[in-house]
Amino acid sequence: MTKAFVSGCSGPTLTPEEMSFFRKENPWGLILFARNIETPDQVRALTSAFREATGRKTAPVLIDQEGGRVQRMRPPHWPKYPAPKLFGDLFQTNEKAATRAAWLGARLIAYDLEAVGITIGCLPCLDIRFPETVDAIGDRAISGDPEVVAKLGNEMVKGAVAGGILPVIKHIPGHGRAQVDSHFELPRVTASKSSLESVDFRPFRALSHVSLGMTAHIVYEGIDAERAGTQSAAVVQDVIRKELGFNGCLMSDDLSMKALGGDYESRSRKVIEAGCDIVLHCNGDMEEMLAVAKAVPELAGEARNRCETALNGLKAPEPGFDRDKALNEFVELTGWQAV
């Protein structure tokens, strides 16, 4: 049976120990980082090796490929894409161009991912940008206007799907107010729930139809002052599921970030107990991977149904896409130099 976690791996090829681990523990998916990326042929071999180990030809492979600072596949083998803030900035002067550019940007990224066997692209980032937004989000946020974020985020979703890639809306229910980096410490947001509802939640509510989402490691004091959103039933079940209406596969943000305390077994159990479907662990540390695998359950019930529904939505890329023509149009619309 498939277990309720996504794992990383240590390098550009799977070690014998990793092959054995994936064969035995059968995680739902694999997530790749820059340490795992060298050439297109190498990435294709890596994604194939993971699927061989799990015995599932459609086992999902994920990557953070947003553009800007968060881009694991880089030149010289793949274009450098701009951070999503560019689309929001363009929207202020040319709504039509921004809308088209957001779709094209995601469609081009999807082209790159699909060609090497990656099936899930962790974009768009639907966090609202505030003056105090921590740099860890920064220009990953499309805009400070929830309507613009929702509109352009939806175009990115459609572009990814057209390219044969499943998108992930993140970081539910909103990371924009964080003033510290959750990779290193746990942010606390003091805004009232009504303030969050009127701004931060809006893009996630608008895109609640997307089949995959990722939580935020943030304490929302107006909802649950004791637990990070990722590990809070009040956030996951009451806000994300009920208020925002998100019924897709919900994965945690990376458990190996320092925002969450405790050992990896307890971290994992708290994520599942809060109502997340999938535990995400990214750093490829085998000792931590073993602890996560020990703690998480087999995918079953509603969690399994949500994961299966998401994967069933994966379609072949729409025909007729001219990658070079699309890239030239993207550059013309945005002024970005894809080097």
N, C-alpha and C positions, 0 to 999 in steps of 0.2 A: 504493500500500500504506500501511496505517496504521503510524505510528511509535510506538515504545515510550516515550511520555512524555505527561504531563498538563501543560498550560500554564495560566498565568494570563492576564489581560488588564488593560489600564491603567485603564479607566474604565467608565462605565455603558453605553456603546455601543462597538462595535468600530470602530476607525479603519480607513481604507483599507489602511494598512500591515499591520494585524493580519489583516484579511480576506485579503489576499494571502499572508501568512505561513501562516495556517491552511489555505488552499487548496493551497499548495505542499507544506507539511511534513506535513499531515494527522495531528496528534497524536491519540492515543487518546481524550483527553478534555480538558475545560476545568474549571478550579476557580475559583469566585467568592469574593470577599472583600467587606468592607463598602464599599470604594471602587466596587464594581460594582453596588451595590444602592440603588435609589431607591424605586420603586413596583412593585406586582405586574405591571402592564402592561409596564413597562420591562424587568423581569427576563425576562418571557416573550419579549419581542422580542430580548433579548440571547441567550438560549438558542437561539432559532430561528435567529438570524444565524450563530451558531457552527456549527450543524448544516447550514445552507445552504452555508457556506464549505467544510466538509469533505465535503459531498455524502453524508453518512451521517445518515439520519433518527433513528437510535438512538444516535448518538455520545453517550457519557456526559457529563453535567455534574455536578460535585461541589461540595459546600460543607461547611464546618465549622459545624454548627448543633447544639451540644451543650446549650445553655442556660448561664446564668451569664455569665461573662466571654467565653466562646467562642460567640458568637451573631452571625452576620453580618446576618441579617434581623431587624430590630428594630421596636419601636413607632415611629410610630403604625400602620403597616400590618400588623404581625405582633405577636403577644403576646410579652411577655418571659417566658422560662421559667427555672426555677431551675437551679442547677448540680447535677450528678448526686449530689453528696454528700448532698443532702436525702433521696434515696431510701435511702441507706445508714443515715443517722441514724434515719429512720422505721422501718427494719427492726428496730432494737434494741427498739422498743416495740410494733410492730404489723407482723408479717411479712406478713400478708395484704394490708394497706393498702399497704405498700411495694411488694409485687410488682405489685399492680394499678396503682399510680401510675407505676412504671417503664415498664410497657407503655403506659399512657395517654400519658405524656409523649412517648415516641418516636412513638406513633401520631399525636399532634397535630402534632408537628414534621413528620412525613411528609406529613400533609395540606397543610401550608404549602408544602413543597418541591414535591410532585407538581403542585400547582396552577399553578406557574410554570415547569414544564419541567425541573426538577432531578431527576435520577434516582439519585444516590448521596449519601447523608448520612454524613459521616465521624464516626460514633458506633457503638458505645459505646467510651469510654475504659476499658480493662480494667486500667489501672495500679493497683497497690496503694499505698495511702496509708501512709506512715511518718511518725514525728515529724519527721524531717529532710527530708521531701519538699519540693522547691523549689516556690515559689508559682506557677511557670509551669504546674505540674500542680495542686497544691493541691486545691481543691474540685471539680476535674474528676474526681478519683478518687472512685469510689463509696464505698469503704470500705477499712479496713485488714485486713479479713478476706477471704481469697481465696475462700471459699465464698460469701460474700455478694456479692462482686463478680461471680462466675460466675453466680449465680442471677439477680441483678437485671440484669446485662449481657445474659443470654439473653432476659429479658423485653423489654429494649429492642430487641434484634435482631428478635424476633417482632413487636413493635409497628411497627417500620420496614417490615418486609416486608409486613405487613397493609395498610399505607398506600401500597404501590406504590413503595417506596424500597429500594435495596440498602444495607445497613449495612457499615461498615468497622471491624473490631476493631483497636484501636491502644493503645499503641505496642509492637508485638511486638519482643522477648520481655519487655518491662517497663521502664517509665520511672520508677517510683515512688521508687527509691533515689537518683535524681539530686539533687544538692545545688546545682547551678548550672543556669542557664537555657540550654538548647541553642540558643535563638535567638541567643545572644551568645557562647557558648563551649562547648567540648566537655566534657560531664560524663564523669567516670571513676567507675565503681562497683567497689569493692574486694571486695565480698562474694564468697564462694566459689561455685563452680558449684552445689554441693549446697545451699547456702542459697537460691540463686535458684530451683532446682528445687522446693524444698519450699514456697516462698511465691509468688514473682513469676510463675513460669511457669504456675501452676495454672489461672488463669482462661483463659489462651490455649489450654491443652491442652483444657479443657472445651468451649471454643467453636471448636475447630479446624475444625468443619464449615462455618463461615461462609465465604462465597466471596471475600471481599475483606479484605485486611489491610494495615496500614501499619507500617513499621519505626521504630526509635528511633535517633537520632543519639547513641549512648552507647557508650563503651568499657567492655566487661565484662572486667575484668582476669583473671577466673577462666576466661574462654573464649578471648579474643584480646586481649592487652594492647597490641597495636600499632594496631588499626583499629577505627573506630566500627562498631557493629553493622550499620548500613546498608550498609557497604562491606566486610564481613567474611564470607568464605565459611564460616568456622567457625560464625558466628552464623546466617547465612541457611540454609545447606545442612544443617549438622549439627544445629543446635538447632531452628530454626523448621520446617524441612521434615521432618527425620527424628524428632527427639525429641518435638516438639510435635504432629507429624502434620498440620501445616497445608499443604494442597495447593491452596489458592485462589490468586487473583491477588494478588501481593505488590508493593505500591508503596513507594517510599522516603518518608520524611518530606521536608519541603520542602528542596530543595537550596540555596535562597537564604538559609537560616539560616546563622549564622556558625560553627556547630559544625564544619563540614567545611572543610578548607583546600583550596588549589589552585584552578586556574581551573575554569570550568564544564564544559569538555570533559572534563578529567581526573576531576572529581567524577562526572560522568555515566557515564563508562566504568567507573569502579570500582564503581558501584552495579550496573550490568548484569553485570560480571564476577563479582561476589559471588553473583549468583543472583536478584536482584530482577527482576521482570517489567517494571515501569513506573517511570520516573523522574518524580518530582513536582517541578515548578518553579512557584512561585506568584506572584512579585512583579510580573509584567507588564512587566519591563524587556526591551525588544526585543533589545538587544545580548546579554544573557544567554540569552534564548530562542533566538536564532540559534545560539549556541554549544552549547546543549543539543541542539537539533535536529540539528546536525552530528555530534554524538558518538553519539547513540543509534541502534540498529539498527531495521529494520522488525520489526514483531511477527511472529514465526514460531515454528514448533515447539511445544514444550510451553508456552512463555509465551503464545503466541497461543491455544492450547487453553484455558488457564486463564482468560484474559480473556474468551473467548467463552462459556465455561461460566458465568462469573459473570453476564454480561449476559443469558444465556438464562434465568437465574433470576428476572429482573425480571417481575413480574406486575402486572396492573391492581389497583387498590385493592379490597379486599374490600367487597362491597356492604353497605348498611344502616348505615353509620357516620354518626352525628349529631354534627357537630363541636361545636355549642354545648352539647349535653348532655354530651359528653365533657369539654369544658373546665370546665363547672360541677362535674362529678364530680371532676376532677383538683384543682380548688381546694378542694373539701370534704375530700378525702383528705389533702392536704398542708398546707393553710393558706396556700398561696402565693397572692399577689395578682397575677394576670396583667394587668399594665397596659401 
